[in-house]
Amino acid sequence: MKTQSEILVDAPLGHVSAYPEQYDPSLLFPIDRMPQRRPLGILDAEALPFVGIDEWQAFEISWLEPSGRPNVRIGRFTLPAQSPNLIESKSWKLYLNSYNQTVFSSEAEVVARMTQDLSAAAGAPVSVELLHPDAPQLAGHAVPGECLDEIDVAISHYTPTPELLTSVSDEIVEETLHSHLLKSNCPVTGQPDWGTVVISYRGPRIARDGLLAYLISYRQHQDFHEHCVERIFVDIMSRIAPESLVVSARYVRRGGLDINPTRATLNYDSAALPTLPRFIRQ
């Protein structure tokens, strides 16, 4: 089985790519999730320790009506975490751009094509929603929970350090915390990926200074957004053992796309996971 590095040699990311002239589903580049899950102790794709979704927002979607007049929409796509593949982001951008000069009979046809193509690439059903740019759902919202970012903590680790995660006591609490200081780097280009992470849990109270230092420790880590969130989830479960846990990250847009993974304990219904609105940074 190929490693992630071997797979990414053929990915569009990090290579010069021609602008697509016409609709082309072959541009989508799926990436097997398992090579990055195995180092986390996840060895069976059929027995994941979490449920979850990857929400994508795309701000560069357009196509031509039969009259030649273009339409513009904002796309929202949801992939299940149990899908065998994620989809490489540049290939997704190129795929969406391939709609720009292609004529479609209706918006419903565009949604049907996207649903079919993205589901085939992911290896599981992908939901597709297209929104008008004036849709109220696109307004930015405040982040839920208490912000950790003003805690006065000395930082000395810039690669993931789960040992920083400790509990204050055995007292069981239920709380939501967030930080805007999440930063990781693209595993192909090394470009920075900025995000806001929201952690909701019920369990022993997490030491906030250690949690903040742990989240900052991703600053030099190279990985995809989805795998960063999975690592955060696995580390908190391993070190703190909460009764329930939801880890969500909403990343700043790059290339007209933002990626927003959520992972939760198995006591959540995967069909009814708590979802976050679009934040101001997006």
C-alpha positions in Angstrom: 0.0 0.0 0.0 1.3 3.5 -0.9 2.3 6.0 1.7 0.8 9.4 1.7 4.0 10.9 0.3 3.9 8.4 -2.6 0.3 9.2 -3.3 0.8 13.0 -3.3 3.5 12.8 -5.9 0.7 12.6 -8.5 -1.6 15.2 -6.9 -2.2 18.5 -8.6 -1.2 20.4 -5.4 2.3 21.9 -5.7 2.3 21.5 -9.5 1.5 23.9 -12.3 -1.9 23.1 -13.7 -3.7 24.3 -16.8 -7.0 26.1 -16.4 -9.8 23.7 -17.3 -11.8 24.8 -20.3 -14.8 22.4 -19.9 -16.5 20.3 -17.3 -14.1 17.4 -16.3 -14.8 15.1 -13.4 -11.5 13.3 -14.0 -9.8 16.3 -12.3 -10.8 15.1 -8.9 -8.0 13.5 -7.0 -9.0 11.2 -4.1 -6.6 10.5 -1.3 -6.8 7.4 0.9 -7.4 8.5 4.6 -5.9 5.4 6.2 -2.1 6.1 5.8 -2.5 9.1 8.1 -4.9 7.4 10.5 -2.6 4.4 11.2 0.0 6.5 13.1 -2.9 7.5 15.4 -3.6 3.8 16.2 -6.6 3.6 13.8 -6.0 0.3 12.0 -9.5 -0.7 10.8 -11.4 1.6 8.4 -14.6 -0.1 9.5 -14.1 0.5 13.2 -13.3 4.2 13.5 -13.1 5.6 17.1 -15.2 8.6 16.0 -18.1 9.8 13.8 -17.7 13.0 11.8 -18.1 15.1 8.7 -15.9 17.3 6.6 -17.7 20.5 5.5 -16.4 22.3 2.6 -17.4 25.8 1.4 -16.6 26.9 -2.1 -16.8 30.5 -3.2 -15.8 30.2 -6.9 -18.7 28.3 -8.5 -20.1 29.4 -11.9 -21.6 27.9 -15.0 -23.4 29.0 -18.1 -27.2 28.8 -18.8 -28.4 27.7 -22.2 -28.7 31.5 -23.1 -25.0 31.9 -22.3 -25.6 34.0 -19.2 -23.5 32.9 -16.2 -24.7 32.0 -12.8 -22.6 32.3 -9.6 -23.2 30.3 -6.4 -21.6 29.5 -3.1 -21.2 25.7 -2.6 -21.5 23.8 0.6 -20.4 20.1 0.5 -20.5 17.5 3.3 -18.3 14.4 3.3 -18.8 11.7 5.9 -15.6 10.9 8.0 -16.1 7.2 7.2 -15.6 7.8 3.5 -12.4 5.9 2.4 -11.1 9.0 0.7 -10.7 12.7 1.2 -10.4 14.8 -2.0 -7.3 16.9 -2.6 -8.2 20.6 -2.4 -6.5 21.9 -5.6 -8.1 19.1 -7.6 -11.4 20.1 -6.2 -10.8 23.7 -7.1 -9.8 22.7 -10.7 -12.9 20.5 -10.9 -15.2 23.4 -9.9 -13.5 25.7 -12.3 -14.2 23.3 -15.1 -17.9 24.3 -14.8 -17.2 28.0 -15.6 -17.5 27.8 -19.4 -19.8 24.8 -19.6 -23.6 25.0 -20.4 -26.0 23.3 -18.1 -29.8 23.1 -18.5 -30.5 24.0 -14.9 -29.1 24.4 -11.4 -30.6 21.0 -10.5 -28.4 19.4 -13.2 -25.3 21.1 -11.7 -26.1 19.8 -8.2 -26.8 16.3 -9.6 -23.4 16.3 -11.5 -21.5 17.5 -8.4 -23.2 15.0 -6.1 -22.4 12.1 -8.5 -18.8 13.1 -9.1 -17.8 14.0 -5.5 -19.5 10.9 -4.1 -17.5 8.8 -6.6 -14.2 10.4 -5.6 -14.9 10.2 -1.8 -16.2 6.6 -2.1 -19.3 7.6 0.0 -22.4 9.9 -0.4 -21.5 13.6 -0.5 -24.2 16.2 0.0 -24.2 19.3 -2.2 -26.0 22.6 -1.5 -25.7 25.7 -3.7 -26.5 29.1 -2.2 -27.0 32.5 -3.8 -24.3 35.0 -2.7 -26.9 37.1 -0.9 -28.1 34.1 1.2 -28.4 35.0 4.9 -26.7 31.7 5.9 -23.4 33.1 4.6 -23.2 35.8 7.2 -20.4 35.5 9.7 -21.2 34.4 13.3 -19.4 34.6 16.6 -17.6 31.5 17.8 -19.3 29.5 20.6 -17.8 28.9 24.0 -15.0 30.6 26.0 -11.8 31.7 24.2 -8.5 30.4 25.5 -6.3 32.8 23.6 -5.5 35.4 26.3 -4.2 32.8 28.8 -0.6 33.7 29.8 1.3 30.5 29.0 4.9 30.0 28.0 5.2 28.1 24.6 8.1 25.9 23.7 6.6 23.2 21.5 5.6 23.7 17.9 4.9 20.1 16.8 2.0 18.1 18.3 2.8 17.4 22.0 -0.1 15.4 23.6 1.7 15.4 27.0 0.6 19.0 27.4 -2.9 17.8 27.9 -3.8 17.2 31.5 -6.9 17.3 33.6 -7.3 19.7 36.6 -9.3 17.2 38.7 -11.8 14.4 38.4 -14.6 16.8 38.7 -17.0 16.2 35.7 -17.7 19.4 33.7 -19.5 20.2 30.5 -18.1 23.1 28.6 -17.2 24.5 25.2 -13.8 26.1 24.6 -12.2 27.7 21.4 -9.0 29.1 20.1 -8.1 31.1 17.0 -4.5 30.2 17.3 -4.6 26.9 15.4 -2.1 26.9 12.6 -0.7 23.9 10.7 1.0 23.6 7.3 0.1 22.0 4.0 1.9 18.6 3.7 2.7 19.3 0.1 3.5 23.0 -0.3 4.3 23.9 3.2 1.9 26.9 3.0 0.3 27.9 6.3 -3.3 26.8 7.1 -5.0 29.0 9.7 -8.0 28.0 11.7 -10.3 28.3 14.6 -10.8 25.1 16.7 -13.9 24.5 18.9 -13.8 21.8 21.6 -17.0 20.7 23.4 -16.7 18.0 26.0 -18.2 16.4 29.1 -15.6 14.8 31.4 -12.7 15.7 33.8 -11.9 19.4 33.6 -9.1 20.0 31.1 -6.3 22.3 32.2 -6.8 25.3 29.9 -3.2 26.5 29.8 -2.1 23.0 28.7 -4.9 22.8 26.1 -3.9 26.1 24.6 -0.2 25.1 24.5 -1.2 21.8 22.9 -3.2 23.5 20.1 -0.4 26.0 19.5 2.0 23.0 19.2 0.5 22.3 15.7 2.2 25.5 14.4 4.9 23.6 12.5 3.0 20.4 11.9 2.5 19.4 8.3 -0.8 17.6 7.6 -4.2 17.9 6.0 -6.9 19.7 7.9 -8.9 16.5 8.4 -6.0 14.6 9.9 -5.1 17.5 12.3 -8.6 17.4 13.7 -8.5 13.6 14.0 -5.2 13.8 15.9 -6.6 16.4 18.3 -9.6 14.2 18.9 -7.5 11.1 19.5 -5.0 12.9 21.8 -7.8 14.4 24.0 -9.5 11.0 24.3 -6.3 9.3 25.2 -5.1 11.9 27.7 -8.4 13.1 29.3 -10.9 10.3 28.5 -14.0 12.5 28.4 -17.5 10.9 28.3 -18.3 12.8 25.2 -16.2 15.0 22.9 -16.7 17.1 19.8 -13.7 18.7 18.0 -14.4 21.0 15.1 -12.1 23.2 13.2 -13.1 25.9 10.7 -10.1 26.9 8.5 -9.5 30.1 6.8 -10.3 30.0 3.0 -7.5 29.3 0.6 -8.0 29.1 -3.2 -11.7 29.8 -2.8 -12.2 26.9 -0.5 -12.4 26.4 3.2 -12.4 23.0 4.9 -14.1 22.4 8.2 -13.8 18.9 9.8 -15.7 17.7 12.8 -15.0 14.5 14.8 -17.1 13.3 17.7 -17.4 10.4 20.1 -19.5 7.4 19.0 -22.4 8.4 21.4 -23.3 11.1 18.8 -25.5 10.3 15.9 -23.4 10.8 12.8 -26.5 12.0 10.9 -27.2 14.7 13.5 -23.8 16.0 14.5 -23.7 19.6 15.9 -22.6 21.9 13.1 -21.0 25.3 13.4 -22.0 28.4 11.4 -19.5 30.3 9.2 -17.2 32.4 11.3 -16.1 36.0 10.7 -12.6 34.8 9.7 -14.1 32.9 6.8 
